Amino acid sequence: MLKRPDSPQAEAEPGRQPPAGTGPGAPVLDVHDVTVAYHRRTVLWNVDFTLQSPSLVAVVGPNGAGKSTLLKAVLGLVPLASGSVRFWGEPLARCRRRVAYVPQRESVDWDFPVTVRDVVLMGTYARLGWFRRPGPDEHRLAQQCMEQLGIAHVADRQIGQLSGGQQQRTFLARALAQRADMYFMDEPLAGVDAATERVVFDLFKQLHAQHKTVVVVHHDLRSVPEHFEHVLLLNTRVVAFGPVQEVFTPQNLQQTYGGRLSALEQVAEALRRTEKTP
Amino acid sequence: MSTWPVVPAEPIPLQPTLAPRSLGRLGLAAAALLALLLGGPSAWALGWIGSWPGPLAAIAWSTVGLALLCNTACALLGTFLVLRRMSLLSDAISHAVLPGLVVAFLITGRLDPWAMLAGAVVVGMLTATGVQAVRQLAQLADDASMGVVYPVLFALGVVLLSRYAHHVDLDTDCVLFGLLELAALDTIRLGTWELPRSLLTLAPALLGVLGFLLLAWKELLAASFDPAMAAAAGLRPRLMHYLLMALVATVAVASFEAVGSILVVAMMIVPGVCGRLLSDRVTGTLFWAVLVAWVAALWGYALAAWFNTTVAGSMAVAAGVVLVLVVLLSPRHGVLVDAAHRLGTRLTIAGEDLLKWLLKQEPGYERLDSAPQGSVPPAEAACVPRKHCLEHLGGRWQARLVLWLLGRRGWIEQAWDRVCLTPAGRRRAWHLVRAHRLWETFLEEHLQLAPDHVHEPAEQLEHFLGPGLQQELEQQLQRAYDPHGRKIPKQAEEH
């Protein structure tokens, strides 16, 4: 349903490849030696990885491993104790509009008196610049994004009256309306229904087909091999980073989760399954 | 010819069906009552003040006008504070600006409004930053860090005032309650115009607020709803936060002398809360907030004139009264409408249970239910004494209401002291039987519940299974019999 080849976005976007301002050979995302500390507790230690080309990246690790903090640090939302982050070879300040962030669903007040349409329109705000209001173009774009995520029928509902899955879709539609080249999503699949999960995975695929980069904090290890290209195993430090086939191994997972991983066996099985299928 | 009962495919809304239209009307009635209760006294107050002798009325209008300016500015800013869940910050800032005022006075040596404003804004920002710093450094919750910062600053202001400036007319009582009564008399000559001096601070403050909202609307909206996303998108939520704080400090100081901090705090919080109860959009919330602030100003002035008491205090009290009315009567989130909805659902369920019970009292029911399809004559309508019905319903006032509502829907007829199902009521009852048995069967087949455990949940859910859900259930079931061995009535083909 999502992969309509005639969707306007699919036609419009490839024209922007490769994005302007990209240095030749500059990596898409370069996280260099990032350390983040809250008070005296270090949350991220020397996190260092480089993404050479657009990809679907899953960030996985146990609770408290600093997954959400990593996204916030990369986006400049928490101060870095050390290190630097570069997008397409440039600092974030010069390419904010090409980066979209989807925070955790619980991070906002869903009683806030706005409709789904209002929230999705917020995705267009950054491009508009100061003092300008969303016009017909922005409304059309918002409508299109809502249709793509299957929430157009609740467009004028106050956001508190949505189901969890619909709320998550609203957030994703807002990110889509930002027309970014890189998306950072914090647990977009936490607590959503099966239908929304399908829609979200389809969205990942579609974005990837348009050479976008999608970095997802993810908790369901079993779906990693099927839906992601790269994986970052994180537990305060980077345990491993690379293509899923090479890095997503039981040994690495054991190292990431310590002895606490109950799903380990299932993952190993999932891996065996995906090895057989192609 | 007779058949085993087939449930007709009449549409059944998923919502409880007994009294939905009257509930919609109830929302409208609440709105009308609220409009009457807010508009009536306001109109009376306008007429009463208008009937005063000329000069007195002129002073009254000018006082109310000043209050409207102040209340509008406070309501607009306050709505955002309420939506951002930081209403207490208005309280904090409006108190904490006192040392700023005193220091500005000590530096300039006179009561210069611009210097005082600057001093107040600086301290207002310090409060906002201080609250954040205390929260982060001492790891306190928001309310605790505010509670730490502003009494200290306010007390500092009082200490400075009594040590260095006790001879000045910077009276702490005046800071709290203001002197709105005299604000209209304290005039200043500007060309040919004789204007109240407070107008020169209140009008620019209101213009500043309006300008801020118009120019930075989308940034403020994004920053208020989702600061993290706004920051990532470069929408400067932190800047918006400090601009908002600066404006709160400005409005607080501009309104200080005229209306006092009690009214400022009341007008920053109460209208925003009322607005949120009356609307589910930000613009609507702002609109209602301003309207509530105006009503409170008018009522408060009339109240003060009637009882010959403080104007600012009366306005704050009036705001409280308006809040109570809105909480009770809001058509969307009001206490009364909520209670009516709950009552409606309860009556619907009781009524539907009574329909089923009446169906089972009919002499043909057992035969009809256990016989093979198409072999039994239709049940003749059997009537039940009204007394038994009331007993079955529990016999309270709600029981009579249920019978009355069922009669109005055309599901039962009441003749003499007997109650009979109408054909429409019988169809409705069979619908419920179908929903009940479908659900029982589903619970047993798919959730492996024991047959003696399925009745209770089905009894609850039968009232909420619409035709769509019924069909879906039916498709998932393998048997046409419920766990007690009774047939599940089929739904008729739609024509």
Chai-1 contact restraints between the chains, C-beta under 6 A:
chainA,res_idxA,chainB,res_idxB,connection_type,confidence,min_distance_angstrom,max_distance_angstrom,comment,restraint_id
A,L75,B,A232,contact,1.0,0.0,6.0,A-B,restraint_1
A,L77,B,A228,contact,1.0,0.0,6.0,A-B,restraint_2
A,L77,B,A231,contact,1.0,0.0,6.0,A-B,restraint_3
A,R96,B,G234,contact,1.0,0.0,6.0,A-B,restraint_4
A,Y101,B,M229,contact,1.0,0.0,6.0,A-B,restraint_5
A,Y101,B,A232,contact,1.0,0.0,6.0,A-B,restraint_6
A,P103,B,A228,contact,1.0,0.0,6.0,A-B,restraint_7
A,P103,B,M229,contact,1.0,0.0,6.0,A-B,restraint_8
A,V108,B,D226,contact,1.0,0.0,6.0,A-B,restraint_9
A,F112,B,F225,contact,1.0,0.0,6.0,A-B,restraint_10
A,P113,B,D280,contact,1.0,0.0,6.0,A-B,restraint_11
A,P113,B,R281,contact,1.0,0.0,6.0,A-B,restraint_12
A,P113,B,V282,contact,1.0,0.0,6.0,A-B,restraint_13
A,P113,B,T285,contact,1.0,0.0,6.0,A-B,restraint_14
A,M122,B,A222,contact,1.0,0.0,6.0,A-B,restraint_15
A,Y125,B,K218,contact,1.0,0.0,6.0,A-B,restraint_16
A,Y125,B,A222,contact,1.0,0.0,6.0,A-B,restraint_17
A,A126,B,A233,contact,1.0,0.0,6.0,A-B,restraint_18
A,A126,B,G234,contact,1.0,0.0,6.0,A-B,restraint_19
A,F131,B,L215,contact,1.0,0.0,6.0,A-B,restraint_20
A,Q158,B,D280,contact,1.0,0.0,6.0,A-B,restraint_21
